[in-house]
Each structure stands twice: as C-alpha cells, then as structure tokens.
Amino acid sequence: MCQHRTECPSAESADREAAVPVARHPEQGWSLLCNGVLLFDDTGELLPDGRVIAPRRSLLIAA
C-alpha cells in the first residue's frame, strides 16, 4: 500500500508508470514501483497479478 503524501497510481491505472520507484537496478534493467509494478528499461511491465505488458517499441520508433 502506498504511503506517499500524494498517493501513487494503482497498478490497474493507465498512468501506473508514474508511481514512485522504491528499488532501482539499472544494471539489470528494471525498477520496482510503489504500486508493485516491475518496470523494465525496454518499457515492458510485469504487474503484481502476474500480467505482462509488452514493450511499446513500435510507439517509440514511430515517434
């Protein structure tokens, strides 16, 4: 559960990546966010319930 003054977005929220990182491992390419989401450097995500959000590489290339 988030203890930040302005509560972080939930893992179910569309803006879940805006949650505060609580652990960072750039050498391994991932960060753990306050809402339990594992955020990977390639923009992929692993949600607390085990769902996988695929990287959005095509959006980055198009931009």
CORKAVEN-V416091 format. One record per helix or strand of 2 or more residues. SS is the DSSP state (~ for helix, > for strand). FROM is the first residue (numbers start at 0). TO is the last residue. Records with the same first field share a line. If there is no record, write none. Layout:
BEGIN
SS: FROM-TO + FROM-TO
END
This chain:
BEGIN
~: 15-17 + 56-61
>: 20-24 + 29-32 + 37-39 + 44-45 + 51-52
END
